[in-house]
Amino acid sequence: MLNRSLTQEIIPILAVAAGLGLVGAQYFIWVYAPVEATMGLLQKIFYFHLPLAWWGLLCFFLVFCASAGFLITRNPSFDRLALAGAELGLLYATLALVTGSIWARAAWNTWWTWDPRLSTTLVMWFIYAGYLVLRKSMDNPGKMRAVSAVLGIVAFLNVPLVFLSARMWRSIHPAVFGSRGGGLEPEMMTTVLVCITAWGLLTLTFILYRFRQLEIRDRIRNLFIY
């Protein structure tokens, strides 16, 4: 599915680009973007929280697409891609919940509130944590891949709810690009876009690197089987 030699060549380039992007993002976060009047410097955690949340959702979308691809083609490469997306997506979701709680403590005077956005995100976290646990609990590789693919598709049903929850229900969580998200200064919006791009490069690097690791793992296992 992915050209092996091309992947090996692209990963170092992406890693360097991601590193430079993240370094450049620090300038935009700490120097270019103005300090928010109410929350002060703590508001700058937003520039980490938002990319983590958005790219986490896109990782879960990758799980959905790769799971569908596996059920259609039965190509193990799709299963590896789904696993890589689920692992990274769960990591990002965890970090988004942690950074969001720190932000909530300053903004709402509480570490957690059962807001629609937060609640649906927590449910999503448990679903994909269960997805990874399920993969570890099955010994038959063929059955594991098929069942995981079905769960990877079903699990995605919660992801649009996470994205739309702040718009569908009464929520204290801001919708950045919605009707309640128009309060960002142009410098802040530029910084948001720079951070999203930098984290996107890092995400692609991680996905390809993990996919390559899983491919090598399966090749080693096949050597022992045959």
C-alpha positions as CSV (number, residue, x, y, z in Angstrom):
1,M,0.0,0.0,0.0
2,L,2.8,2.4,0.9
3,N,6.0,2.2,-1.1
4,R,8.7,0.9,1.4
5,S,11.7,2.7,0.0
6,L,9.7,5.9,-0.5
7,T,8.5,5.8,3.0
8,Q,12.1,5.4,4.3
9,E,13.2,8.5,2.3
10,I,10.2,10.6,3.3
11,I,10.3,10.0,7.1
12,P,13.6,11.8,7.8
13,I,12.6,14.8,5.6
14,L,9.2,15.0,7.4
15,A,10.9,14.7,10.8
16,V,13.3,17.6,10.0
17,A,10.4,19.7,8.6
18,A,8.3,18.9,11.7
19,G,11.1,19.9,14.0
20,L,11.7,23.2,12.3
21,G,8.0,23.8,12.2
22,L,7.6,23.2,16.0
23,V,10.6,25.5,16.7
24,G,9.1,28.2,14.5
25,A,5.8,27.8,16.2
26,Q,7.4,28.6,19.6
27,Y,8.3,32.0,18.2
28,F,4.7,32.6,17.1
29,I,3.4,31.4,20.5
30,W,5.7,33.3,22.8
31,V,6.7,36.3,20.8
32,Y,4.4,37.0,17.9
33,A,1.0,36.3,19.5
34,P,-0.2,38.9,22.0
35,V,-0.9,38.0,25.6
36,E,-4.6,37.5,26.2
37,A,-6.0,40.2,28.5
38,T,-8.0,38.0,30.9
39,M,-6.0,34.7,31.2
40,G,-2.6,36.1,30.5
41,L,0.2,33.7,29.6
42,L,-1.8,30.6,30.6
43,Q,-4.0,31.2,27.5
44,K,-1.0,30.2,25.3
45,I,-1.7,26.6,26.2
46,F,-4.5,27.0,23.7
47,Y,-1.9,26.8,20.9
48,F,-1.0,23.3,22.1
49,H,-4.5,22.1,23.0
50,L,-6.2,22.9,19.7
51,P,-3.7,21.1,17.4
52,L,-3.6,18.1,19.7
53,A,-7.4,17.9,19.7
54,W,-7.8,18.5,15.9
55,W,-5.1,16.1,14.8
56,G,-6.3,13.5,17.3
57,L,-9.7,13.6,15.6
58,L,-8.1,13.3,12.2
59,C,-6.1,10.3,13.5
60,F,-9.4,8.6,14.4
61,F,-10.7,9.5,10.9
62,L,-7.6,7.6,9.6
63,V,-8.6,4.6,11.7
64,F,-12.1,4.7,10.1
65,C,-10.8,4.9,6.5
66,A,-8.1,2.3,7.1
67,S,-10.6,-0.1,8.8
68,A,-12.9,0.3,5.8
69,G,-10.0,-0.3,3.5
70,F,-9.1,-3.5,5.3
71,L,-12.6,-4.9,5.2
72,I,-12.8,-4.2,1.5
73,T,-9.3,-5.5,0.5
74,R,-8.1,-7.7,3.5
75,N,-4.7,-6.0,3.0
76,P,-2.8,-6.1,6.4
77,S,-1.3,-2.8,5.6
78,F,-4.6,-1.1,6.2
79,D,-4.7,-2.8,9.6
80,R,-1.3,-1.5,10.5
81,L,-2.3,2.0,9.4
82,A,-5.5,1.8,11.6
83,L,-3.4,0.7,14.6
84,A,-0.9,3.6,14.1
85,G,-3.7,6.1,13.8
86,A,-5.5,4.7,16.9
87,E,-2.3,4.8,19.0
88,L,-1.4,8.3,18.1
89,G,-5.0,9.6,18.2
90,L,-5.4,8.2,21.8
91,L,-2.1,9.9,22.8
92,Y,-3.3,13.2,21.4
93,A,-6.7,12.9,23.0
94,T,-5.1,12.2,26.3
95,L,-2.9,15.3,26.0
96,A,-5.8,17.4,24.8
97,L,-7.8,16.4,27.9
98,V,-4.9,17.2,30.2
99,T,-4.1,20.6,28.6
100,G,-7.9,21.3,28.5
101,S,-8.2,20.6,32.2
102,I,-5.3,23.0,33.0
103,W,-7.0,25.7,30.8
104,A,-10.4,25.0,32.4
105,R,-9.0,25.5,35.9
106,A,-8.0,29.0,35.0
107,A,-11.0,29.9,32.8
108,W,-13.9,28.2,34.7
109,N,-12.3,27.7,38.1
110,T,-12.7,23.9,37.9
111,W,-10.5,21.1,36.5
112,W,-13.5,19.4,34.9
113,T,-17.1,20.0,34.0
114,W,-19.6,17.8,32.3
115,D,-19.8,20.0,29.3
116,P,-21.0,18.4,26.0
117,R,-17.6,18.8,24.4
118,L,-15.7,17.4,27.3
119,S,-18.1,14.6,27.9
120,T,-18.1,13.4,24.3
121,T,-14.3,13.6,24.2
122,L,-14.0,11.5,27.3
123,V,-16.4,8.9,25.8
124,M,-14.3,8.9,22.7
125,W,-11.2,8.3,24.8
126,F,-12.7,5.2,26.4
127,I,-13.9,3.9,23.1
128,Y,-10.5,4.0,21.4
129,A,-8.7,2.8,24.6
130,G,-11.1,-0.2,24.4
131,Y,-10.2,-0.6,20.7
132,L,-6.5,-1.0,21.6
133,V,-7.2,-3.3,24.5
134,L,-9.4,-5.5,22.2
135,R,-6.5,-5.8,19.7
136,K,-4.2,-7.1,22.5
137,S,-6.8,-9.6,23.8
138,M,-7.2,-11.7,20.7
139,D,-4.7,-14.3,19.7
140,N,-5.9,-15.1,16.2
141,P,-4.4,-12.4,13.9
142,G,-7.0,-12.8,11.2
143,K,-10.0,-12.6,13.5
144,M,-8.4,-9.7,15.5
145,R,-7.9,-7.6,12.3
146,A,-11.5,-8.2,11.1
147,V,-13.1,-7.5,14.5
148,S,-10.8,-4.4,15.0
149,A,-11.8,-3.1,11.6
150,V,-15.5,-3.3,12.4
151,L,-14.9,-1.6,15.8
152,G,-12.7,1.1,14.1
153,I,-15.7,2.0,11.8
154,V,-18.3,1.9,14.6
155,A,-16.1,3.9,17.0
156,F,-15.9,6.8,14.6
157,L,-19.6,7.5,15.0
158,N,-18.7,9.4,18.2
159,V,-16.0,11.6,16.6
160,P,-18.4,13.9,14.7
161,L,-20.3,14.4,17.9
162,V,-17.1,15.6,19.6
163,F,-16.4,18.1,16.8
164,L,-20.0,19.4,16.6
165,S,-21.0,19.2,20.3
166,A,-20.1,22.9,21.0
167,R,-22.4,23.9,18.2
168,M,-25.2,21.4,18.7
169,W,-25.8,21.9,22.5
170,R,-25.4,24.7,25.0
171,S,-21.7,24.6,25.8
172,I,-19.2,26.8,27.6
173,H,-16.5,25.4,25.4
174,P,-15.5,27.9,22.7
175,A,-16.0,27.0,19.0
176,V,-12.8,28.5,17.5
177,F,-14.0,29.0,14.0
178,G,-17.7,29.2,14.8
179,S,-20.0,32.1,15.6
180,R,-18.6,32.2,19.1
181,G,-15.0,31.9,18.0
182,G,-14.6,35.3,16.3
183,G,-12.7,36.9,19.2
184,L,-9.2,35.9,18.1
185,E,-6.9,38.6,17.1
186,P,-5.3,38.3,13.6
187,E,-1.9,37.5,15.2
188,M,-3.6,34.8,17.3
189,M,-5.3,33.2,14.3
190,T,-2.0,33.2,12.4
191,T,-0.3,31.5,15.3
192,V,-3.1,28.9,15.5
193,L,-2.6,28.1,11.8
194,V,1.2,27.8,12.2
195,C,0.8,25.5,15.2
196,I,-1.7,23.3,13.3
197,T,0.6,23.0,10.4
198,A,3.6,22.1,12.6
199,W,1.7,19.5,14.5
200,G,0.4,18.1,11.2
201,L,3.9,17.5,10.0
202,L,4.8,15.8,13.3
203,T,1.6,13.7,13.1
204,L,2.4,12.5,9.6
205,T,6.0,11.7,10.7
206,F,4.7,9.6,13.6
207,I,2.1,7.8,11.5
208,L,4.6,6.8,8.8
209,Y,7.3,5.8,11.3
210,R,4.9,3.7,13.4
211,F,3.5,2.1,10.2
212,R,7.0,1.1,9.2
213,Q,7.7,-0.3,12.7
214,L,4.5,-2.4,12.5
215,E,5.4,-3.6,9.0
216,I,8.8,-4.8,10.3
217,R,7.2,-6.5,13.3
218,D,4.9,-8.5,11.1
219,R,7.7,-9.5,8.8
220,I,9.7,-10.8,11.7
221,R,6.7,-12.7,13.1
222,N,6.1,-14.3,9.7
223,L,9.7,-15.5,9.6
224,F,9.1,-17.5,12.8
225,I,5.7,-18.8,11.6
226,Y,7.1,-20.1,8.3
